[in-house]
C-alpha cells in the first residue's frame, strides 16, 4: 500500500506505470513517460486505440506524467484528436491506388467522386466541434453525393466513440437527428467503422442475431436497418482488399449463416466500384462464386447501380438479362436504393432510370413497397427480420414479373 507522498512503479512490458498518492484526499495519479516527453493520459489512450482501430502495431511506451482523467469533454473530436490520428489520404479512394478495373474515364471520375464525397463527410466529422456544426457542413455537399458524405461521417463518429470512451457517445444522436435523412447510408457507415475496430463486427453480428425486438423506425440505432452495418463491413473489406474478398472469395469465419447474406450484399455493392461499373465484368465475376452466394451479390449490385449511377439504359438492361434467375435479387437491391434516395427527398435521374428499367414501375410505387413490407415485419431477431424483408420484396418482384 502506498503512503502519502510515495510513488510506486509498475512495469508491464514496455509500459511504466507510477502510482502516486500525495494525500488521502488526492486521487491516485498515473505517471507515464514517453521518451522523456510528457503526454496526457487521453493522448496515450488515443494513440493505443488508434493503433488498434487502424490495424497497426501498438506504439511503444516509455516514461511521462499523466494527470488523472477529468470529466467528459464536449465536441465530436476534442483537441483535434480525429484529425491527428484518423486522417485518411484522398489517394486511398483513387482507382489507381485501389487497382480497380476501370476503363471508362467517366465511370472512373464518378467512382472517385463518390469516394471523395465519403472522405469529405468523414473528415467533417473528425474536425467538427458539435453535431450541429457537422450537419451544417454536410448540408453544403452536393445533393447527389450527400448520402456518401453522411456515410463517411457515420464511420468517423463511430470510430471517435471508440477512441474517446470518456465522452458521451455521439453515434446514437447522430443517427436519430432529424437532419439525418440518410439512415440507410449512415448504418452502412457504421459497418466501415466496425471493420477498423478489432472484434467489433463479431459483437454487433451477435447482437443483431439475438435482438428480438423488430424496430421499424429507420433512424433508431437498433432498427432493422442496423443490419446494414454488415453490408458496410462487406463493402469495406472488398473495397480495400478485393483480391482477397472478391478474387479469392474469402468470407469471415466469425459470421454466422444468417449474417453472411448481408455481408455478401456489401461485397456485391463493391463489385460496381471494383469492376468499373461494367455490365460485362460484374456478371462474369459473380458467376465464379458458389450459387448459394450469387443472389446476395446481385442484390448488392442492384443497390449500388441504382444509388450511385453511372449506367446507361442499355447497360442496365444487359445487367438485368445477365442476372437471369437472380433478377428478383437485383430488383430488391434497386428497391432499397430507390427507398434510400426517396427518404432523402432527392431522387436523381439515374435512380429513376434504374427503377423504370428493372421494375417498370415509378419510384414512388417501389418506395412504398419497401415501406409496406417493412411495416409488416413481426417481432423477431433483427437479422431474421431483415432477411424476411428482402425476401418479401423479391417475392413481390417475381409475382409482378413472371
Phi, psi and omega per residue, in radians:
X1 nan 2.377 -3.112
X2 -1.444 2.367 3.042
X3 -1.556 2.846 -3.132
X4 -0.982 2.274 3.095
X5 1.531 -0.172 -3.132
X6 -1.519 2.775 3.102
X7 -2.188 2.272 3.059
X8 -1.931 2.394 -3.077
X9 -1.970 2.189 3.108
X10 -2.064 2.338 3.121
X11 -2.123 2.138 3.105
X12 -2.102 1.865 -3.040
X13 1.101 -2.163 3.100
X14 -1.737 0.294 -3.111
X15 -1.801 2.061 3.120
X16 -1.742 2.176 3.139
X17 -2.068 2.146 3.071
X18 -2.008 2.150 -3.111
X19 -1.822 2.115 -3.111
X20 -2.069 2.341 3.087
X21 -2.208 1.767 -3.021
X22 -1.389 -0.496 3.116
X23 -2.816 2.845 -3.105
X24 -1.034 -0.590 -3.096
X25 -1.432 -0.179 -3.103
X26 -1.594 2.431 3.083
X27 -1.244 2.779 3.044
X28 -1.077 2.477 3.066
X29 -1.959 2.427 3.107
X30 -1.697 2.225 -3.076
X31 -2.066 2.117 3.122
X32 -2.274 2.688 3.067
X33 -2.336 2.346 3.086
X34 -2.104 1.789 3.128
X35 0.828 0.730 3.067
X36 1.312 -0.045 -3.108
X37 -1.836 2.125 -3.091
X38 -1.182 2.437 3.027
X39 -2.333 2.745 3.139
X40 -1.421 2.783 3.101
X41 -1.060 -0.651 -3.137
X42 -1.131 -0.754 -3.124
X43 -1.121 -0.685 3.094
X44 -1.048 -0.826 3.126
X45 -1.058 -0.717 -3.141
X46 -1.092 -0.782 -3.088
X47 -1.106 -0.731 -3.116
X48 -1.230 -0.723 3.079
X49 -1.125 -0.681 3.125
X50 -1.049 -0.726 3.141
X51 -1.069 -0.684 3.106
X52 -1.208 -0.796 -3.087
X53 -1.104 -0.733 -3.101
X54 -1.574 0.208 3.097
X55 1.010 0.744 3.108
X56 -1.976 2.929 3.060
X57 -1.173 2.485 3.101
X58 -1.160 2.221 -3.063
X59 -1.114 2.491 3.115
X60 -1.137 2.573 -3.102
X61 -2.212 2.353 3.131
X62 -2.000 -1.826 -3.060
X63 -2.199 2.479 2.997
X64 -3.139 2.823 -3.085
X65 -1.607 2.287 -3.107
X66 -2.235 2.068 3.092
X67 -1.256 2.789 3.084
X68 -1.082 2.559 -3.125
X69 -1.155 2.405 3.134
X70 -1.575 -2.874 -3.133
X71 -1.220 2.831 3.130
X72 -0.968 2.449 -3.135
X73 -1.709 2.642 3.102
X74 -1.446 3.077 3.097
X75 1.562 2.692 3.137
X76 -1.239 -0.758 -3.054
X77 -2.416 1.315 -3.110
X78 -1.047 2.587 3.138
X79 1.081 0.289 3.139
X80 1.165 0.471 -3.095
X81 -0.972 -0.885 -3.081
X82 -1.056 -0.775 -3.124
X83 -1.070 -0.670 -3.100
X84 -1.286 -0.689 -2.949
X85 -1.812 -0.482 -2.970
X86 -2.006 0.174 -3.135
X87 -1.017 2.417 3.061
X88 -2.066 2.241 -3.115
X89 -1.173 2.436 3.061
X90 -0.988 -0.434 -3.142
X91 -1.102 -0.443 -3.081
X92 -1.149 -0.300 -3.134
X93 -1.937 0.316 3.036
X94 -1.502 2.605 -3.127
X95 -1.153 -0.523 3.108
X96 -1.171 -0.796 -3.131
X97 -1.118 -0.669 -3.115
X98 -1.508 -0.174 3.137
X99 1.014 0.786 3.089
X100 -1.324 2.722 3.128
X101 -1.610 1.545 -3.093
X102 -2.248 2.172 3.141
X103 -2.095 -0.065 3.121
X104 -1.786 2.075 -3.098
X105 -1.017 -0.658 3.138
X106 -1.180 -0.704 3.099
X107 -1.180 -0.686 3.095
X108 -1.028 -0.788 3.137
X109 -1.078 -0.739 -3.123
X110 -1.167 -0.766 3.140
X111 -1.042 -0.758 -3.119
X112 -1.287 -0.558 3.096
X113 -1.174 -0.673 3.072
X114 -1.105 -0.779 3.097
X115 -1.089 -0.701 3.108
X116 -1.148 -0.661 3.103
X117 -1.130 -0.710 3.073
X118 -1.038 -0.850 -3.121
X119 -1.145 -0.581 3.110
X120 -1.074 -0.827 3.090
X121 -1.129 -0.665 3.113
X122 -1.051 -0.831 -3.120
X123 -1.296 -0.518 3.009
X124 -0.991 -0.806 -3.099
X125 -1.170 -0.598 3.124
X126 -1.176 -0.526 -2.998
X127 -1.825 -0.216 -3.081
X128 -1.326 2.542 -3.139
X129 -1.439 -0.537 -3.090
X130 -2.485 2.898 3.055
X131 -1.122 -0.593 3.129
X132 -1.089 -0.841 -3.136
X133 -1.164 -0.571 3.104
X134 -1.125 -0.859 -3.108
X135 -1.138 -0.519 3.061
X136 -1.147 -0.716 3.103
X137 -1.179 -0.741 3.141
X138 -1.101 -0.583 3.141
X139 -1.124 -0.356 -3.128
X140 -1.497 -0.073 3.134
X141 -1.405 2.660 -3.137
X142 -0.961 2.374 -3.015
X143 -1.020 -0.669 -3.095
X144 -1.117 -0.498 -3.072
X145 -1.937 0.094 -3.054
X146 -1.127 -0.621 3.122
X147 -1.052 -0.659 3.114
X148 -1.165 -0.612 3.088
X149 -1.150 -0.726 3.081
X150 -1.098 -0.675 3.108
X151 -1.056 -0.799 3.105
X152 -1.118 -0.685 3.123
X153 -1.090 -0.715 3.130
X154 -1.091 -0.685 3.093
X155 -1.055 -0.828 -3.100
X156 -1.105 -0.755 -3.120
X157 -1.121 -0.721 3.115
X158 -1.107 -0.670 3.094
X159 -1.162 -0.746 -3.139
X160 -1.137 -0.622 3.083
X161 -1.067 -0.599 3.113
X162 -1.359 -0.647 -3.060
X163 -1.352 -0.483 -3.088
X164 -2.135 1.211 -3.005
X165 -1.222 -0.252 -3.124
X166 -1.381 -0.274 3.123
X167 -1.624 2.888 3.119
X168 -1.206 2.475 -3.119
X169 -1.096 2.369 -3.092
X170 -1.794 -0.280 -3.085
X171 -1.137 -0.834 3.140
X172 -0.976 -0.826 3.113
X173 -1.177 -0.512 3.102
X174 -1.173 -0.750 3.117
X175 -1.136 -0.594 -3.029
X176 -1.554 -0.218 -3.082
X177 -1.090 2.555 3.125
X178 -1.103 -0.411 3.133
X179 -1.266 -0.303 3.140
X180 -1.461 1.533 3.091
X181 -1.635 0.287 -3.142
X182 -2.173 0.935 -3.086
X183 -1.083 -0.547 3.097
X184 -1.073 -0.852 -3.037
X185 -1.318 -0.577 3.140
X186 -1.202 -0.620 3.049
X187 -1.170 -0.634 3.054
X188 -1.079 -0.734 3.128
X189 -1.056 -0.578 3.064
X190 -1.042 -0.657 3.117
X191 -1.104 -0.605 3.050
X192 -1.046 -0.758 3.138
X193 -1.145 -0.732 3.136
X194 -1.016 -0.539 3.124
X195 -1.188 -0.374 -3.111
X196 -1.720 -0.099 -3.102
X197 -1.958 1.944 -3.085
X198 -0.943 2.232 3.081
X199 1.421 -0.170 -3.039
X200 -1.176 -0.719 -3.088
X201 -1.180 -0.650 3.116
X202 -1.093 -0.736 3.137
X203 -1.152 -0.756 -3.136
X204 -1.147 -0.715 3.136
X205 -1.064 -0.688 3.099
X206 -1.130 -0.681 3.104
X207 -1.126 -0.770 -3.129
X208 -1.120 -0.551 -3.132
X209 -1.363 -0.378 -3.051
X210 -1.894 -0.337 -3.120
X211 -1.173 2.047 -3.017
X212 -1.644 -0.131 -3.124
X213 -1.622 1.940 -3.117
X214 -1.462 1.755 -3.112
X215 -1.571 2.209 -3.070
X216 -1.587 -0.311 3.141
X217 -1.130 1.984 -3.056
X218 -1.136 -0.320 -3.114
X219 -1.652 -0.064 3.087
X220 -1.239 2.453 -3.110
X221 -0.979 -0.622 -3.129
X222 -2.020 0.783 3.020
X223 -1.400 3.126 3.091
X224 -1.019 -0.552 -3.139
X225 -1.159 -0.253 3.082
X226 -1.053 -0.421 3.102
X227 -1.103 -0.381 3.134
X228 -1.163 -0.230 3.021
X229 -1.063 -0.611 3.069
X230 -1.144 -0.657 3.048
X231 -1.072 -0.815 3.121
X232 -1.085 -0.648 3.100
X233 -1.109 -0.781 3.118
X234 -1.101 -0.724 3.114
X235 -1.090 -0.835 -3.126
X236 -0.981 -0.831 -3.078
X237 -1.111 -0.755 -3.114
X238 -1.296 -0.569 -3.138
X239 -1.172 -0.750 -3.072
X240 -1.629 -0.272 -3.141
X241 -2.511 0.995 -3.030
X242 -1.147 -0.490 3.128
X243 -1.116 -0.513 3.127
X244 -1.495 -0.835 -2.997
X245 -1.603 -0.285 3.081
X246 -1.881 -1.014 -3.090
X247 -1.158 -0.841 -3.135
X248 -1.549 -0.136 3.056
X249 1.010 0.665 3.113
X250 -1.313 2.470 3.048
X251 -2.212 2.538 -3.119
X252 -1.065 2.243 -3.094
X253 -1.242 -0.370 -3.087
X254 -1.438 -0.194 -3.134
X255 -1.438 2.381 -3.137
X256 -1.401 3.008 -3.097
X257 -1.085 -0.518 -3.137
X258 -1.471 -0.246 3.112
X259 -1.619 -0.513 -3.065
X260 -1.062 -0.672 3.126
X261 -1.012 -0.637 3.139
X262 -1.282 -0.665 3.038
X263 -1.011 -0.796 -3.117
X264 -1.146 -0.597 3.067
X265 -1.028 -0.711 3.087
X266 -1.144 -0.697 3.071
X267 -1.077 -0.722 3.104
X268 -1.058 -0.715 3.083
X269 -1.053 -0.687 -3.100
X270 -1.129 -0.498 -3.108
X271 -1.038 -0.577 3.136
X272 -1.062 -0.597 -3.135
X273 -1.538 -0.848 -3.093
X274 -1.051 -0.654 -3.073
X275 -1.808 0.360 2.942
X276 1.136 0.577 3.109
X277 0.948 0.746 -3.088
X278 -1.753 2.183 3.116
X279 -1.318 -0.056 3.096
X280 -1.780 -0.871 -3.066
X281 -1.218 -0.651 -3.063
X282 -1.121 -0.891 3.116
X283 -1.065 -0.650 3.135
X284 -1.132 -0.661 3.122
X285 -1.180 -0.808 -3.123
X286 -1.082 -0.614 -3.117
X287 -1.095 -0.360 3.131
X288 -1.344 -0.391 -3.097
X289 -1.354 2.741 3.033
X290 -0.980 2.573 -3.076
X291 -1.040 -0.508 -3.132
X292 -1.206 -0.291 -3.126
X293 -1.709 -0.331 -2.912
X294 -1.160 -0.649 -3.139
X295 -1.069 -0.762 3.129
X296 -1.126 -0.664 3.115
X297 -1.130 -0.739 3.116
X298 -1.132 -0.590 3.084
X299 -1.069 -0.782 3.114
X300 -1.130 -0.679 3.112
X301 -1.080 -0.775 3.132
X302 -1.080 -0.711 -3.138
X303 -1.109 -0.842 -3.099
X304 -1.208 -0.701 -3.108
X305 -1.111 -0.752 -3.098
X306 -1.320 -0.557 -3.110
X307 -1.459 -0.798 -3.039
X308 -1.429 -0.514 -3.127
X309 1.367 -2.910 -3.116
X310 1.681 0.152 -3.078
X311 -2.031 2.455 3.020
X312 -1.475 2.912 3.108
X313 -1.046 -0.704 -3.139
X314 -1.150 -0.680 3.128
X315 -1.181 -0.680 3.096
X316 -1.139 -0.673 3.097
X317 -1.128 -0.726 3.109
X318 -1.108 -0.680 3.125
X319 -1.121 -0.758 -3.135
X320 -1.088 -0.761 3.139
X321 -1.153 -0.665 -3.128
X322 -1.193 -0.473 -3.120
X323 -1.160 -0.475 3.073
X324 0.966 -2.122 -3.108
X325 -1.171 -0.219 -3.130
X326 -1.705 0.323 3.089
X327 -1.009 -0.747 3.105
X328 -1.034 -0.598 3.108
X329 -1.178 -0.792 3.092
X330 -1.031 -0.768 -3.113
X331 -1.135 -0.664 3.113
X332 -1.097 -0.694 3.079
X333 -1.109 -0.714 3.087
X334 -1.086 -0.717 -3.142
X335 -1.074 -0.730 3.097
X336 -1.082 -0.705 3.122
X337 -1.136 -0.733 3.119
X338 -1.055 -0.800 -3.133
X339 -1.149 -0.699 3.131
X340 -1.083 -0.708 3.117
X341 -1.227 -0.750 -3.115
X342 -1.150 -0.603 3.120
X343 -1.075 -0.526 -3.139
X344 -1.570 0.020 3.082
X345 1.176 0.297 3.088
X346 -2.402 1.872 3.135
X347 -1.980 1.820 -3.094
X348 -1.208 2.914 -3.076
X349 -1.048 -0.626 -3.079
X350 -1.207 -0.489 3.076
X351 -1.290 -0.693 3.020
X352 -1.016 -0.758 -3.104
X353 -1.084 -0.832 -3.127
X354 -1.097 -0.694 -3.139
X355 -1.133 -0.775 -3.121
X356 -1.183 -0.669 -3.098
X357 -1.240 -0.719 -3.050
X358 -1.540 -0.791 -3.068
X359 -1.656 -0.369 -3.002
X360 0.935 0.626 3.121
X361 -2.425 2.708 3.115
X362 -1.226 2.778 -3.102
X363 -0.993 -0.778 -3.104
X364 -1.021 -0.683 -3.110
X365 -1.213 -0.716 -3.135
X366 -1.218 -0.697 3.091
X367 -1.098 -0.676 3.107
X368 -1.113 -0.639 3.093
X369 -1.059 -0.728 3.094
X370 -1.075 -0.749 -3.135
X371 -1.133 -0.786 -3.085
X372 -1.131 -0.824 -3.119
X373 -1.189 -0.517 3.079
X374 -1.231 -0.786 -3.098
X375 -1.133 -0.441 -3.099
X376 -1.476 -0.062 -3.092
X377 -1.194 2.328 3.112
X378 -1.439 3.046 3.075
X379 -1.261 2.138 -3.123
X380 -2.912 2.955 3.082
X381 -0.926 2.500 -3.011
X382 -1.030 -0.735 3.140
X383 -1.138 -0.640 3.082
X384 -1.140 -0.738 3.120
X385 -1.130 -0.713 3.139
X386 -1.101 -0.748 3.114
X387 -1.098 -0.711 3.119
X388 -1.150 -0.676 3.095
X389 -1.042 -0.856 3.110
X390 -1.039 -0.788 -3.077
X391 -1.103 -0.684 -3.127
X392 -1.158 -0.625 3.087
X393 -1.202 -0.714 3.104
X394 -1.111 -0.723 3.113
X395 -1.112 -0.667 3.121
X396 -1.116 -0.689 3.094
X397 -1.145 -0.814 -3.116
X398 -1.057 -0.650 -3.132
X399 -1.200 -0.572 -3.099
X400 -1.635 -0.121 3.128
X401 -2.343 1.179 -3.079
X402 -1.163 nan nan
